[in-house]
Amino acid sequence: MSIAVTSTAADPVEGEAMPVSPWGTWRFVHPYTRGFRVDPGATATIEFAVDVPADADPGEWWVMVKLMWFGRVQYGPAIPLVVTG
């Protein structure tokens, strides 16, 4: 899973990205947090691995990415996370 982050700031933006999902699905997306840097006017890609264990119950959930930088927080859109049996 990857997200693109674009900066309109005049200076580089450095922060952390964290996947957020409902209880019980946290182990599906990792790492728990990832550092990022976006240069002025640039776009950076932040990647997370999605690994669903073989014993996971089927269901439909969501995952979104929480971005944190310089005391600010922003959430990305919810992305469907579907586990089939």
N, CA and C of each residue as an Amber inpcrd file, in Angstrom:
protein
   255
   0.8570000  -1.1560000   0.0000000   0.0000000   0.0000000   0.0000000
   0.9050000   1.2210000   0.0000000   0.5910000   2.1940000  -0.8300000
   1.3920000   3.4100000  -0.8460000   0.4840000   4.6250000  -0.9550000
   0.9950000   5.7330000  -0.4270000   0.2830000   7.0000000  -0.5500000
   1.2640000   8.0390000  -1.0800000   0.7520000   8.9860000  -1.8210000
   1.5550000  10.0910000  -2.3300000   1.2660000  11.3220000  -1.4820000
   2.3260000  12.0030000  -1.0650000   2.2080000  13.2000000  -0.2390000
   2.8720000  14.3460000  -0.9990000   2.1280000  15.4170000  -1.2160000
   2.6450000  16.5720000  -1.9400000   2.7300000  17.7650000  -0.9960000
   3.8280000  18.4970000  -1.0880000   4.0350000  19.6590000  -0.2240000
   3.9550000  20.9500000  -1.0260000   3.2480000  21.9240000  -0.4630000
   3.2230000  23.2680000  -1.0440000   4.0000000  24.2380000  -0.1540000
   4.6980000  23.6890000   0.8500000   5.4680000  24.5100000   1.7770000
   6.7310000  25.0560000   1.1010000   7.2560000  26.1230000   1.6500000
   8.4790000  26.7450000   1.1230000   9.7320000  26.0200000   1.6160000
   9.5970000  25.2060000   2.6590000  10.7140000  24.4690000   3.2320000
  10.3860000  22.9810000   3.2520000  11.4000000  22.1420000   3.4120000
  11.1250000  20.7050000   3.5110000  10.2050000  20.3920000   4.6900000
   9.3770000  19.3800000   4.5240000   8.4800000  18.9170000   5.5750000
   8.9420000  17.5210000   5.9780000   9.1910000  17.3380000   7.2750000
   9.5910000  16.0370000   7.7970000   8.5990000  15.6140000   8.8680000
   8.2420000  14.3390000   8.8820000   7.2930000  13.8710000   9.8810000
   7.2110000  12.3690000   9.9130000   6.1030000  11.8900000  10.4640000
   5.8470000  10.4580000  10.5660000   4.4980000  10.1300000   9.9510000
   4.4320000   8.9630000   9.3520000   3.1810000   8.4440000   8.8070000
   2.8430000   7.1640000   9.5590000   1.5730000   7.0170000   9.9210000
   1.1420000   5.8620000  10.7040000  -0.1470000   5.2930000  10.1070000
  -0.1650000   3.9930000   9.7780000  -1.4250000   3.4030000   9.3210000
  -2.3990000   3.2740000  10.4930000  -3.6600000   3.5430000  10.2390000
  -4.7080000   3.4640000  11.2510000  -5.8120000   2.5640000  10.6870000
  -6.2430000   1.5880000  11.5030000  -7.3090000   0.6830000  11.0740000
  -8.0410000   0.1830000  12.3160000  -9.2010000  -0.4560000  12.1280000
  -9.9660000  -0.9400000  13.2710000  -9.2030000  -1.9900000  14.0800000
  -9.6210000  -2.1170000  15.3460000  -9.0150000  -3.1000000  16.2310000
  -9.0600000  -4.4770000  15.5870000  -7.9720000  -5.2120000  15.7290000
  -7.8940000  -6.5590000  15.1800000  -7.2730000  -6.6090000  13.7970000
  -7.1670000  -5.4680000  13.1340000  -6.5560000  -5.4370000  11.7980000
  -5.2110000  -4.7160000  11.8210000  -4.7970000  -4.2350000  12.9750000
  -3.5330000  -3.4900000  13.0740000  -2.3500000  -4.2960000  12.5820000
  -2.3770000  -5.5990000  12.8260000  -1.2330000  -6.4430000  12.4550000
  -1.1260000  -6.6570000  10.9420000  -2.1530000  -6.2830000  10.1990000
  -2.1350000  -6.4870000   8.7510000  -1.2290000  -5.4940000   8.0230000
  -1.0770000  -4.2900000   8.5640000  -0.3510000  -3.2220000   7.8750000
   0.8540000  -2.8220000   8.7230000   2.0210000  -2.7950000   8.1130000
   3.2380000  -2.4480000   8.8590000   4.2510000  -1.7590000   7.9530000
   5.2300000  -1.0580000   8.4640000   5.5420000  -0.9010000   9.8710000
   4.5170000  -0.0030000  10.5740000   4.5770000  -0.0020000  11.8960000
   3.6370000   0.7730000  12.7030000   3.7680000   2.2720000  12.4370000
   4.9690000   2.7220000  12.1570000   5.2030000   4.1260000  11.8190000
   6.3780000   4.2160000  10.8590000   6.3630000   5.2320000  10.0240000
   7.4280000   5.4160000   9.0310000   7.7170000   6.9050000   8.9140000
   8.9780000   7.2550000   8.9650000   9.3650000   8.6460000   8.7670000
   9.2530000   9.0440000   7.2970000   9.0280000  10.3320000   7.0510000
   8.9950000  10.8060000   5.6650000   9.5730000  12.2180000   5.5760000
   9.9650000  12.5920000   4.3720000  10.4430000  13.9350000   4.0760000
   9.9330000  14.2970000   2.6900000   9.3860000  15.5100000   2.5780000
   8.9150000  16.0100000   1.2850000   9.5830000  17.3630000   1.0590000
  10.3010000  17.4900000  -0.0420000  10.9450000  18.7580000  -0.3730000
   9.9170000  19.7670000  -0.8700000  10.2530000  21.0540000  -0.8400000
   9.3040000  22.0950000  -1.2760000   8.7850000  21.8390000  -2.6990000
   7.4900000  21.8560000  -2.8590000   6.8700000  21.6750000  -4.1730000
   6.9760000  20.2720000  -4.7350000   7.4340000  19.3270000  -3.9440000
   7.6550000  17.9630000  -4.4330000   6.5870000  17.0050000  -3.9100000
   6.6130000  15.7940000  -4.4560000   5.7390000  14.7150000  -4.0130000
   6.6100000  13.5510000  -3.5680000   6.2680000  12.9600000  -2.4450000
   6.9710000  11.7800000  -1.9360000   5.9700000  10.6380000  -1.8010000
   6.4570000   9.4300000  -1.9590000   5.6300000   8.2400000  -1.8000000
   6.0190000   7.5520000  -0.5020000   5.0170000   7.2130000   0.2930000
   5.2290000   6.5130000   1.5530000   4.5880000   5.1360000   1.4050000
   5.3620000   4.0970000   1.6770000   4.8740000   2.7390000   1.4650000
   4.7530000   1.9560000   2.7660000   3.7200000   1.1270000   2.8110000
   3.4930000   0.2030000   3.9120000   3.2020000  -1.1690000   3.3110000
   3.6010000  -2.2090000   4.0250000   3.3090000  -3.5720000   3.5960000
   1.9590000  -3.9980000   4.1640000   1.2120000  -4.7730000   3.3870000
  -0.0510000  -5.3460000   3.8410000   0.0990000  -6.8640000   3.7620000
   0.0750000  -7.5010000   4.9270000   0.2090000  -8.9520000   5.0180000
  -0.9220000  -9.4830000   5.8880000  -1.8340000 -10.1970000   5.2650000
  -2.9680000 -10.7600000   5.9990000  -2.6230000 -12.1980000   6.3720000
  -2.6430000 -12.5230000   7.6600000  -2.3370000 -13.8950000   8.0770000
  -3.3510000 -14.8990000   7.5340000  -2.9150000 -16.1040000   7.3250000
  -3.7880000 -17.1470000   6.7790000  -4.9730000 -17.4390000   7.6920000
  -4.8240000 -17.1820000   9.0010000  -5.9100000 -17.4800000   9.9360000
  -6.8320000 -16.2830000  10.1870000  -6.6880000 -15.2270000   9.3980000
  -7.5300000 -14.0360000   9.5870000  -8.9750000 -14.3240000   9.1960000
  -9.9000000 -13.8060000   9.9780000 -11.3150000 -13.9540000   9.6560000
 -11.6630000 -13.1040000   8.4360000 -12.5400000 -13.6130000   7.5550000
 -12.9790000 -12.8090000   6.4180000 -13.7720000 -11.5920000   6.9100000
 -13.7140000 -10.5310000   6.1570000 -14.4720000  -9.3390000   6.5140000
 -14.0460000  -8.1400000   5.6970000 -14.7450000  -7.0330000   5.9210000
 -14.4420000  -5.7860000   5.2260000 -14.1620000  -4.7070000   6.2550000
 -12.9850000  -4.0950000   6.1550000 -12.5700000  -3.0350000   7.0520000
 -12.0230000  -1.8830000   6.2270000 -11.2490000  -1.0490000   6.8500000
 -10.6300000   0.0850000   6.1720000  -9.2720000   0.3360000   6.8000000
  -8.4430000   1.0620000   6.0950000  -7.1680000   1.5410000   6.6290000
  -6.9610000   2.9460000   6.0750000  -6.4250000   3.8300000   6.8950000
  -6.0690000   5.1720000   6.4360000  -4.7000000   5.4990000   7.0110000
  -4.0660000   6.5220000   6.4680000  -2.7490000   6.9130000   6.9500000
  -2.8540000   8.2530000   7.6660000  -2.3140000   8.2800000   8.8590000
  -2.2640000   9.4930000   9.6760000  -0.8850000  10.1230000   9.4750000
  -0.8610000  11.3640000   9.0050000   0.3970000  12.0890000   8.8210000
   0.5800000  13.0700000   9.9640000   1.7670000  13.0970000  10.5260000
   2.0710000  13.9950000  11.6500000   3.3780000  14.7220000  11.3210000
   3.3370000  16.0620000  11.3620000   4.5370000  16.8510000  11.0820000
   4.4270000  18.2110000  11.7600000   5.4980000  18.6680000  12.3500000
   5.5860000  19.9960000  12.9680000   4.3570000  20.3230000  13.8270000
   3.8830000  19.3550000  14.6140000   2.7350000  19.5780000  15.4900000
   1.3890000  19.5450000  14.7930000   1.3650000  19.1460000  13.5480000
   0.1170000  19.0650000  12.7830000  -0.2420000  17.6100000  12.5210000
  -1.5260000  17.3720000  12.2550000  -2.0120000  16.0230000  11.9700000
  -2.9990000  16.1000000  10.8170000  -2.9010000  15.1510000   9.9130000
  -3.8620000  15.0480000   8.8150000  -4.0680000  13.5720000   8.5040000
  -5.3200000  13.2030000   8.2290000  -5.6560000  11.8190000   7.8830000
  -5.9480000  11.7360000   6.3940000  -5.4610000  10.6860000   5.7760000
  -5.7670000  10.4090000   4.3840000  -7.1420000   9.7690000   4.2760000
  -7.5730000   9.5070000   3.0610000  -8.8840000   8.8720000   2.8690000
  -8.8670000   7.4120000   3.3220000 -10.0240000   6.9040000   3.6690000
 -10.1490000   5.4920000   4.0540000 -10.0280000   4.6270000   2.8000000
  -9.2110000   3.5950000   2.9100000  -8.9860000   2.6690000   1.8130000
  -9.5890000   1.3220000   2.2220000 -10.4190000   0.6990000   1.3980000
 -11.0110000  -0.5870000   1.7730000  -9.9550000  -1.6560000   2.0240000
 -10.1680000  -2.4490000   3.0470000  -9.3230000  -3.5890000   3.3790000
 -10.2460000  -4.7990000   3.4470000 -10.2230000  -5.6150000   2.4230000
 -11.1590000  -6.7330000   2.3000000 -10.3740000  -8.0440000   2.4230000
 -10.8250000  -8.8920000   3.3330000 -10.2150000 -10.2060000   3.5340000
 -11.2520000 -11.2450000   3.1210000 -10.8800000 -12.0810000   2.1670000
 -11.7880000 -13.1400000   1.7160000 -11.3520000 -14.4730000   2.3010000
 -12.2570000 -15.3900000   2.4000000 -11.9780000 -16.6830000   3.0460000
 -11.5150000 -17.7150000   2.1460000
